[in-house]
Amino acid sequence: MNIVITGATKGIGRAIAEKFAQNGYNLVVCARKEQDLEQMQEDFKEKHPNISLHYQATDVSKKEEVKKFAEFVGQHLEKIDVLVNNAGVFIPGAIYEEEEGALEMMIETNLYSAYHLSRALLPKMMEQKSGHIFNMCSIASKIAYPNGGSYSISKFALLGFSKVLREELKPHNIRVTSILPGATWSASWDGVDLPEERLMKAEDIAEAVYASYILSKQSVVEEIVLRPQLGDL
């Protein structure tokens, strides 16, 4: 069994990789920094010696790099059981004051990366008539909030993409699930003066992803909304 994950070295992506590796899945992953990927591979060799992990450094905001990663996946996997479009970036700011290019950068990273990678890998999944795609959306895909700006725009669009994909792939026996987490501990929260219990654990998101994946093929969880117990920040 095989899983493909973007943005896999940290936070939610790393937690999902750990969860599936624990259950015997081989991984093909990407992230921006080669050093982080090398360290991840070393960690997994030690903790999960019975699975394989292949990686390629990829800036998912660049279409050509996403396509090269898709080719890399094809070189290493004959079958794709799970695709997790997890890579993303968050830059806070109101629309009227955020830096020029913020919208384009977050659309390219948060939306176009999932669009281009899914399109590249779907022919294989459609041929095998199976598979499950998880798109890492956000509470910001449903609710606008102060300083959400272009991030929220990109995540609203990603949820729309995910809904369209769900409808289109029904006849091909490919499941699509949108994950909508609230504030979750990750590197982006480093230095923030908040108690640990105020945010969710990345491992909880991974557990939800895996639980929805292992349902019978007759069922699909279309959306998973997770929030901190004390509410949104």
Contacts in CASP RR format, 6 or more apart in sequence:
PFRMAT RR
TARGET T0000
AUTHOR 0000-0000-0000
METHOD contacts of the structure
MODEL  1
MNIVITGATKGIGRAIAEKFAQNGYNLVVCARKEQDLEQMQEDFKEKHPN
ISLHYQATDVSKKEEVKKFAEFVGQHLEKIDVLVNNAGVFIPGAIYEEEE
GALEMMIETNLYSAYHLSRALLPKMMEQKSGHIFNMCSIASKIAYPNGGS
YSISKFALLGFSKVLREELKPHNIRVTSILPGATWSASWDGVDLPEERLM
KAEDIAEAVYASYILSKQSVVEEIVLRPQLGDL
1 24 0 8 1.000
1 25 0 8 1.000
1 26 0 8 1.000
1 81 0 8 1.000
1 82 0 8 1.000
2 25 0 8 1.000
2 26 0 8 1.000
2 27 0 8 1.000
2 28 0 8 1.000
2 77 0 8 1.000
2 79 0 8 1.000
2 80 0 8 1.000
2 81 0 8 1.000
2 82 0 8 1.000
3 16 0 8 1.000
3 17 0 8 1.000
3 20 0 8 1.000
3 25 0 8 1.000
3 26 0 8 1.000
3 27 0 8 1.000
3 28 0 8 1.000
3 81 0 8 1.000
3 82 0 8 1.000
3 83 0 8 1.000
3 84 0 8 1.000
4 27 0 8 1.000
4 28 0 8 1.000
4 29 0 8 1.000
4 73 0 8 1.000
4 77 0 8 1.000
4 80 0 8 1.000
4 82 0 8 1.000
4 83 0 8 1.000
4 84 0 8 1.000
4 121 0 8 1.000
5 13 0 8 1.000
5 16 0 8 1.000
5 17 0 8 1.000
5 27 0 8 1.000
5 28 0 8 1.000
5 29 0 8 1.000
5 30 0 8 1.000
5 84 0 8 1.000
5 86 0 8 1.000
6 29 0 8 1.000
6 30 0 8 1.000
6 31 0 8 1.000
6 58 0 8 1.000
6 60 0 8 1.000
6 69 0 8 1.000
6 84 0 8 1.000
6 85 0 8 1.000
6 86 0 8 1.000
6 87 0 8 1.000
6 113 0 8 1.000
6 114 0 8 1.000
6 117 0 8 1.000
7 13 0 8 1.000
7 29 0 8 1.000
7 30 0 8 1.000
7 31 0 8 1.000
7 32 0 8 1.000
7 60 0 8 1.000
7 86 0 8 1.000
7 87 0 8 1.000
7 88 0 8 1.000
8 14 0 8 1.000
8 16 0 8 1.000
8 17 0 8 1.000
8 27 0 8 1.000
8 29 0 8 1.000
8 30 0 8 1.000
8 31 0 8 1.000
8 40 0 8 1.000
8 55 0 8 1.000
8 86 0 8 1.000
9 29 0 8 1.000
9 31 0 8 1.000
9 33 0 8 1.000
9 36 0 8 1.000
9 37 0 8 1.000
9 39 0 8 1.000
9 40 0 8 1.000
10 31 0 8 1.000
10 36 0 8 1.000
10 186 0 8 1.000
10 187 0 8 1.000
11 184 0 8 1.000
11 185 0 8 1.000
11 186 0 8 1.000
11 187 0 8 1.000
11 202 0 8 1.000
12 86 0 8 1.000
12 136 0 8 1.000
12 181 0 8 1.000
12 184 0 8 1.000
12 186 0 8 1.000
12 202 0 8 1.000
12 205 0 8 1.000
12 206 0 8 1.000
13 84 0 8 1.000
13 86 0 8 1.000
13 136 0 8 1.000
13 202 0 8 1.000
13 206 0 8 1.000
14 40 0 8 1.000
14 202 0 8 1.000
15 201 0 8 1.000
15 202 0 8 1.000
15 203 0 8 1.000
15 205 0 8 1.000
15 206 0 8 1.000
16 84 0 8 1.000
16 86 0 8 1.000
16 205 0 8 1.000
16 206 0 8 1.000
16 209 0 8 1.000
16 210 0 8 1.000
17 27 0 8 1.000
17 29 0 8 1.000
17 40 0 8 1.000
17 44 0 8 1.000
18 203 0 8 1.000
18 206 0 8 1.000
19 203 0 8 1.000
19 206 0 8 1.000
19 207 0 8 1.000
19 209 0 8 1.000
19 210 0 8 1.000
20 27 0 8 1.000
20 82 0 8 1.000
20 210 0 8 1.000
21 27 0 8 1.000
21 44 0 8 1.000
21 47 0 8 1.000
21 48 0 8 1.000
21 51 0 8 1.000
21 53 0 8 1.000
22 48 0 8 1.000
23 210 0 8 1.000
24 48 0 8 1.000
24 50 0 8 1.000
24 51 0 8 1.000
25 51 0 8 1.000
25 81 0 8 1.000
25 82 0 8 1.000
26 51 0 8 1.000
26 52 0 8 1.000
26 53 0 8 1.000
26 77 0 8 1.000
27 44 0 8 1.000
27 51 0 8 1.000
27 52 0 8 1.000
27 53 0 8 1.000
27 54 0 8 1.000
28 53 0 8 1.000
28 54 0 8 1.000
28 55 0 8 1.000
28 72 0 8 1.000
28 73 0 8 1.000
28 76 0 8 1.000
28 77 0 8 1.000
29 37 0 8 1.000
29 40 0 8 1.000
29 53 0 8 1.000
29 54 0 8 1.000
29 55 0 8 1.000
30 37 0 8 1.000
30 55 0 8 1.000
30 56 0 8 1.000
30 57 0 8 1.000
30 58 0 8 1.000
30 60 0 8 1.000
30 69 0 8 1.000
30 87 0 8 1.000
31 37 0 8 1.000
31 40 0 8 1.000
31 55 0 8 1.000
31 57 0 8 1.000
31 58 0 8 1.000
31 87 0 8 1.000
32 57 0 8 1.000
32 58 0 8 1.000
32 59 0 8 1.000
32 60 0 8 1.000
33 57 0 8 1.000
34 57 0 8 1.000
37 55 0 8 1.000
37 56 0 8 1.000
37 57 0 8 1.000
38 55 0 8 1.000
40 53 0 8 1.000
40 55 0 8 1.000
41 53 0 8 1.000
41 55 0 8 1.000
44 51 0 8 1.000
44 53 0 8 1.000
45 53 0 8 1.000
52 76 0 8 1.000
54 72 0 8 1.000
54 76 0 8 1.000
56 68 0 8 1.000
56 69 0 8 1.000
56 72 0 8 1.000
58 65 0 8 1.000
58 66 0 8 1.000
58 68 0 8 1.000
58 69 0 8 1.000
59 65 0 8 1.000
60 66 0 8 1.000
60 69 0 8 1.000
60 87 0 8 1.000
60 88 0 8 1.000
60 109 0 8 1.000
60 113 0 8 1.000
60 117 0 8 1.000
61 89 0 8 1.000
61 105 0 8 1.000
61 108 0 8 1.000
61 109 0 8 1.000
61 112 0 8 1.000
61 113 0 8 1.000
62 108 0 8 1.000
63 112 0 8 1.000
63 116 0 8 1.000
66 112 0 8 1.000
66 113 0 8 1.000
66 116 0 8 1.000
66 117 0 8 1.000
66 120 0 8 1.000
67 116 0 8 1.000
67 120 0 8 1.000
69 117 0 8 1.000
70 116 0 8 1.000
70 117 0 8 1.000
70 120 0 8 1.000
70 121 0 8 1.000
71 120 0 8 1.000
73 80 0 8 1.000
73 121 0 8 1.000
74 124 0 8 1.000
79 124 0 8 1.000
79 128 0 8 1.000
80 121 0 8 1.000
80 124 0 8 1.000
80 125 0 8 1.000
80 128 0 8 1.000
80 131 0 8 1.000
81 130 0 8 1.000
81 131 0 8 1.000
81 132 0 8 1.000
82 131 0 8 1.000
82 132 0 8 1.000
82 133 0 8 1.000
82 134 0 8 1.000
82 213 0 8 1.000
83 117 0 8 1.000
83 118 0 8 1.000
83 121 0 8 1.000
83 125 0 8 1.000
83 131 0 8 1.000
83 132 0 8 1.000
83 133 0 8 1.000
83 134 0 8 1.000
84 133 0 8 1.000
84 134 0 8 1.000
84 136 0 8 1.000
84 209 0 8 1.000
85 113 0 8 1.000
85 114 0 8 1.000
85 117 0 8 1.000
85 118 0 8 1.000
85 133 0 8 1.000
85 134 0 8 1.000
85 135 0 8 1.000
85 136 0 8 1.000
86 134 0 8 1.000
86 136 0 8 1.000
87 109 0 8 1.000
87 110 0 8 1.000
87 113 0 8 1.000
88 109 0 8 1.000
88 110 0 8 1.000
88 113 0 8 1.000
88 136 0 8 1.000
89 105 0 8 1.000
89 106 0 8 1.000
89 109 0 8 1.000
89 110 0 8 1.000
89 151 0 8 1.000
90 106 0 8 1.000
90 151 0 8 1.000
90 188 0 8 1.000
91 98 0 8 1.000
91 99 0 8 1.000
91 102 0 8 1.000
91 105 0 8 1.000
91 106 0 8 1.000
91 150 0 8 1.000
91 151 0 8 1.000
92 147 0 8 1.000
92 148 0 8 1.000
92 149 0 8 1.000
92 151 0 8 1.000
93 102 0 8 1.000
93 147 0 8 1.000
93 148 0 8 1.000
93 149 0 8 1.000
93 150 0 8 1.000
93 151 0 8 1.000
94 146 0 8 1.000
94 147 0 8 1.000
94 148 0 8 1.000
94 149 0 8 1.000
95 149 0 8 1.000
95 150 0 8 1.000
98 149 0 8 1.000
98 150 0 8 1.000
102 149 0 8 1.000
102 150 0 8 1.000
103 150 0 8 1.000
103 153 0 8 1.000
103 154 0 8 1.000
106 150 0 8 1.000
106 151 0 8 1.000
106 153 0 8 1.000
106 154 0 8 1.000
107 150 0 8 1.000
107 153 0 8 1.000
107 154 0 8 1.000
107 157 0 8 1.000
109 154 0 8 1.000
110 151 0 8 1.000
110 154 0 8 1.000
110 155 0 8 1.000
110 157 0 8 1.000
110 158 0 8 1.000
111 154 0 8 1.000
111 157 0 8 1.000
111 158 0 8 1.000
111 161 0 8 1.000
114 135 0 8 1.000
114 158 0 8 1.000
114 161 0 8 1.000
115 161 0 8 1.000
118 133 0 8 1.000
118 165 0 8 1.000
122 169 0 8 1.000
122 174 0 8 1.000
125 131 0 8 1.000
125 133 0 8 1.000
125 172 0 8 1.000
125 174 0 8 1.000
126 169 0 8 1.000
126 172 0 8 1.000
126 174 0 8 1.000
129 172 0 8 1.000
129 173 0 8 1.000
129 174 0 8 1.000
130 173 0 8 1.000
130 174 0 8 1.000
130 217 0 8 1.000
131 173 0 8 1.000
131 174 0 8 1.000
131 175 0 8 1.000
132 174 0 8 1.000
132 175 0 8 1.000
132 176 0 8 1.000
132 177 0 8 1.000
132 213 0 8 1.000
133 165 0 8 1.000
133 169 0 8 1.000
133 174 0 8 1.000
133 175 0 8 1.000
133 176 0 8 1.000
133 177 0 8 1.000
134 176 0 8 1.000
134 177 0 8 1.000
134 178 0 8 1.000
134 179 0 8 1.000
134 209 0 8 1.000
134 213 0 8 1.000
135 158 0 8 1.000
135 159 0 8 1.000
135 161 0 8 1.000
135 162 0 8 1.000
135 165 0 8 1.000
135 176 0 8 1.000
135 177 0 8 1.000
135 178 0 8 1.000
135 179 0 8 1.000
136 158 0 8 1.000
136 179 0 8 1.000
136 181 0 8 1.000
137 155 0 8 1.000
137 158 0 8 1.000
137 159 0 8 1.000
137 162 0 8 1.000
137 178 0 8 1.000
137 179 0 8 1.000
137 180 0 8 1.000
138 151 0 8 1.000
138 152 0 8 1.000
138 155 0 8 1.000
138 158 0 8 1.000
138 180 0 8 1.000
138 181 0 8 1.000
138 182 0 8 1.000
139 180 0 8 1.000
139 181 0 8 1.000
139 182 0 8 1.000
139 225 0 8 1.000
139 227 0 8 1.000
139 232 0 8 1.000
140 148 0 8 1.000
140 151 0 8 1.000
140 152 0 8 1.000
140 155 0 8 1.000
140 156 0 8 1.000
141 152 0 8 1.000
141 155 0 8 1.000
141 156 0 8 1.000
141 158 0 8 1.000
141 159 0 8 1.000
141 178 0 8 1.000
141 180 0 8 1.000
142 156 0 8 1.000
142 159 0 8 1.000
142 180 0 8 1.000
142 225 0 8 1.000
143 232 0 8 1.000
144 152 0 8 1.000
145 152 0 8 1.000
145 232 0 8 1.000
159 178 0 8 1.000
159 180 0 8 1.000
162 176 0 8 1.000
162 177 0 8 1.000
162 178 0 8 1.000
163 178 0 8 1.000
165 176 0 8 1.000
166 176 0 8 1.000
166 178 0 8 1.000
166 220 0 8 1.000
166 222 0 8 1.000
169 175 0 8 1.000
169 176 0 8 1.000
173 217 0 8 1.000
175 217 0 8 1.000
175 220 0 8 1.000
176 220 0 8 1.000
176 222 0 8 1.000
177 209 0 8 1.000
177 212 0 8 1.000
177 220 0 8 1.000
177 221 0 8 1.000
177 222 0 8 1.000
177 223 0 8 1.000
177 224 0 8 1.000
178 222 0 8 1.000
178 223 0 8 1.000
178 224 0 8 1.000
179 205 0 8 1.000
179 208 0 8 1.000
179 209 0 8 1.000
179 223 0 8 1.000
179 224 0 8 1.000
179 226 0 8 1.000
180 223 0 8 1.000
180 224 0 8 1.000
180 225 0 8 1.000
180 226 0 8 1.000
181 200 0 8 1.000
181 205 0 8 1.000
181 226 0 8 1.000
181 227 0 8 1.000
182 200 0 8 1.000
182 226 0 8 1.000
182 227 0 8 1.000
182 228 0 8 1.000
182 232 0 8 1.000
183 189 0 8 1.000
183 198 0 8 1.000
183 199 0 8 1.000
183 200 0 8 1.000
183 228 0 8 1.000
183 232 0 8 1.000
183 233 0 8 1.000
184 199 0 8 1.000
184 200 0 8 1.000
184 201 0 8 1.000
184 202 0 8 1.000
184 204 0 8 1.000
184 205 0 8 1.000
185 196 0 8 1.000
185 199 0 8 1.000
185 200 0 8 1.000
185 201 0 8 1.000
185 202 0 8 1.000
186 202 0 8 1.000
189 199 0 8 1.000
194 233 0 8 1.000
197 229 0 8 1.000
197 230 0 8 1.000
198 228 0 8 1.000
198 230 0 8 1.000
198 233 0 8 1.000
199 228 0 8 1.000
199 233 0 8 1.000
200 226 0 8 1.000
200 227 0 8 1.000
200 228 0 8 1.000
204 226 0 8 1.000
205 226 0 8 1.000
208 224 0 8 1.000
208 226 0 8 1.000
209 224 0 8 1.000
212 220 0 8 1.000
212 221 0 8 1.000
212 224 0 8 1.000
215 221 0 8 1.000
END
